[in-house]
Amino acid sequence: MLYQVLHGVVPPLFRLVWRPQVRGLEHVPATGPVILASNHLSFADSVVIPTLVPRRVAFLAKDDYFTGTGPKGAFTKAWFEALGMLPVDRDDPQAALKSLDVALEVLREGGAFGIYPEGTRSRDGRLYRGRTGAAHLALTAGCPVVPVGLVGTERLQPVGSNLPRLARIRVSFGAPIEVAGRFEGVPLGRARRELTDEVMTAIAGLSGQEQAGVYNERPALA
């Protein structure tokens, strides 16, 4: 119920204030399981995509956002749940496996799941090599992957900023990459890698980013 209320208010307000350029939204299937695989530039990415897509898109979020106390904690939890966010404990050694299980549950129920194949935000604007989690999900669920290219969201909410800023952004949705029947007889590891590289090439074409050719690693904690 809260999702319907927020989705009736937030998207028009977002378009009015930020006037995002949105291309290819017709490529997102209206129903059925689908993966939205995007480049990752800002914390705001997980808000921008669900705000612009007409159907509910589930993203994973740190479970800290769901466990706060007091009025602020309650509001934060309600906000993230309304956006379709799903909590995951990133400090759990099994978090990666558990997150894939959560994603598969969403897809098996016919939902849309958003994922960043790079694994973490790009700190220099380049597009990093994709990890194979999205391909694993697509091949397991037998669902298409819609590549998404974001431009300018790093200016919308820079690292360390608590509030969004006025910035011009562009969100481009590419044609769905189908997997059904394409990788029969191909070893699973090779199929995941080939599909991942295809998705990342499509994202690069949409975002215009230089491809780094290496994996993006999380910065070491001080």
C-alpha positions in Angstrom: 0.0 0.0 0.0 2.7 2.5 0.9 4.6 1.6 -2.3 1.5 2.6 -4.4 1.1 5.8 -2.5 4.8 6.8 -2.8 5.0 5.7 -6.5 2.0 8.0 -7.2 3.8 11.0 -5.7 7.6 10.5 -5.9 8.1 9.9 -9.7 6.1 13.1 -10.8 7.9 15.2 -8.2 11.3 13.7 -9.2 10.7 14.5 -12.9 9.5 18.0 -12.1 12.5 18.9 -9.9 15.3 17.1 -11.7 13.9 16.7 -15.2 15.9 13.5 -16.0 16.4 12.4 -19.6 14.9 9.0 -19.8 15.4 6.8 -22.9 14.2 3.3 -23.8 11.8 2.8 -20.9 9.7 0.8 -23.3 12.3 -1.9 -23.1 11.4 -2.8 -19.6 8.8 -5.6 -19.6 5.6 -4.6 -17.9 5.2 -8.1 -16.3 7.3 -11.2 -15.7 10.7 -11.7 -14.2 13.4 -9.4 -15.4 16.8 -8.2 -14.2 17.8 -4.6 -14.5 21.6 -4.5 -14.7 23.1 -1.0 -14.3 26.4 0.8 -13.9 26.8 2.2 -10.4 27.9 5.8 -9.7 26.0 6.9 -6.6 24.0 5.8 -3.6 21.1 7.6 -5.4 21.1 5.0 -8.2 19.0 2.6 -6.2 16.4 5.4 -5.8 16.5 6.8 -9.4 15.9 3.5 -11.2 12.8 2.4 -9.1 11.5 5.9 -9.3 11.5 6.0 -13.1 10.4 2.4 -13.8 6.6 2.0 -13.9 6.8 -1.4 -12.1 8.3 -2.2 -8.7 12.0 -3.0 -8.8 13.7 -4.7 -5.9 17.2 -3.7 -4.9 19.4 -5.0 -2.0 20.3 -2.5 0.7 22.3 -2.7 3.9 20.2 -4.1 6.8 21.3 -1.1 8.9 18.6 0.9 7.0 15.9 -1.4 8.4 17.0 -1.5 12.0 17.1 2.1 13.2 15.2 3.2 16.2 12.9 6.1 17.0 10.9 8.2 14.4 13.8 8.5 12.1 14.5 4.8 12.1 10.9 4.0 11.5 10.7 6.5 8.6 13.9 5.2 7.0 12.6 1.6 7.2 9.3 2.5 5.7 10.9 4.5 2.9 13.3 1.7 1.9 10.6 -0.9 2.1 8.3 1.3 0.0 11.0 1.6 -2.7 11.2 -2.2 -2.8 14.6 -2.4 -1.0 15.4 -5.8 0.5 17.8 -6.0 3.6 21.0 -7.9 3.4 23.7 -8.2 6.1 26.9 -7.3 4.3 29.0 -8.3 7.3 27.8 -11.9 7.0 30.4 -14.1 5.3 27.5 -15.8 3.5 25.9 -12.5 2.4 26.7 -12.9 -1.3 25.0 -16.3 -1.4 22.0 -15.2 0.6 21.6 -12.2 -1.6 21.4 -14.4 -4.7 18.8 -16.5 -3.0 16.7 -13.4 -2.2 17.0 -12.2 -5.8 16.0 -15.6 -7.2 12.9 -15.6 -4.9 11.9 -12.2 -6.4 12.4 -13.4 -10.0 10.6 -16.7 -9.4 7.6 -14.7 -8.1 7.6 -12.8 -11.4 9.3 -9.6 -10.1 11.9 -7.2 -11.3 15.3 -7.2 -9.6 18.0 -4.5 -9.9 21.7 -5.3 -9.6 25.0 -3.6 -10.2 27.4 -6.1 -11.9 30.4 -4.0 -11.0 29.7 -4.8 -7.3 30.3 -1.4 -5.9 30.3 2.3 -7.0 32.8 3.5 -9.5 35.0 6.1 -7.8 36.7 7.4 -11.0 33.8 7.3 -13.5 35.0 4.3 -15.4 33.0 1.2 -16.0 34.5 -1.8 -14.3 34.5 -5.5 -15.3 31.2 -7.2 -14.4 31.0 -9.9 -11.8 28.9 -12.9 -12.9 26.1 -12.7 -10.3 23.6 -11.1 -12.6 24.3 -13.7 -15.3 23.9 -16.5 -12.8 20.5 -15.1 -11.8 19.4 -14.7 -15.5 20.5 -18.2 -16.4 19.0 -19.8 -13.3 15.6 -18.0 -13.6 15.6 -18.1 -17.4 14.7 -14.4 -17.6 15.9 -11.4 -19.7 18.5 -8.8 -18.6 17.7 -5.2 -19.4 21.0 -3.1 -19.4 20.8 0.3 -17.8 23.1 3.2 -18.3 23.2 6.0 -15.8 24.9 9.4 -16.4 25.3 12.2 -13.9 24.0 10.5 -10.7 27.3 11.0 -9.0 26.6 14.7 -9.1 23.0 14.1 -7.9 24.3 12.7 -4.6 28.1 12.8 -4.3 29.9 10.5 -1.9 29.5 11.8 1.7 26.4 13.9 0.8 23.3 13.2 2.9 20.9 15.2 0.6 20.4 15.1 -3.1 21.5 18.1 -5.2 20.2 19.6 -8.4 21.9 17.9 -11.3 21.1 16.8 -14.9 21.0 13.1 -15.2 20.3 10.6 -18.0 18.9 7.1 -17.6 18.9 4.8 -20.6 17.3 1.4 -20.8 18.6 -0.9 -23.5 16.9 -3.7 -25.4 16.4 -6.9 -23.3 19.2 -9.5 -23.6 17.4 -12.8 -23.8 19.0 -16.0 -22.4 16.4 -18.7 -23.2 17.9 -21.3 -25.4 21.1 -19.4 -26.1 23.6 -21.3 -24.0 22.6 -24.9 -24.4 25.7 -27.1 -24.3 27.9 -24.2 -23.1 29.7 -24.9 -19.8 28.0 -22.9 -17.1 31.1 -20.9 -16.1 31.7 -19.9 -19.7 28.0 -19.0 -20.2 28.1 -16.7 -17.2 31.2 -15.0 -18.3 30.0 -14.5 -21.9 26.6 -13.2 -20.8 28.2 -10.9 -18.2 30.6 -9.4 -20.8 27.6 -8.9 -23.2 25.7 -7.1 -20.5 28.7 -4.8 -19.6 29.3 -4.0 -23.3 25.6 -2.9 -23.6 25.9 -0.8 -20.4 29.0 0.9 -21.7 27.1 1.8 -24.9 24.3 3.3 -22.9 26.5 5.2 -20.4 29.4 6.2 -22.7 31.9 5.2 -20.0 35.4 4.0 -20.6 35.7 0.4 -19.7 38.4 -0.2 -17.0 39.0 -3.9 -17.9 39.5 -4.8 -14.3 37.3 -5.5 -11.3 36.3 -2.7 -8.9 37.3 -3.4 -5.4 35.8 -1.9 -2.3 38.2 0.6 -0.6 40.0 -0.8 2.4 38.7 0.2 5.8 41.0 2.5 7.7 
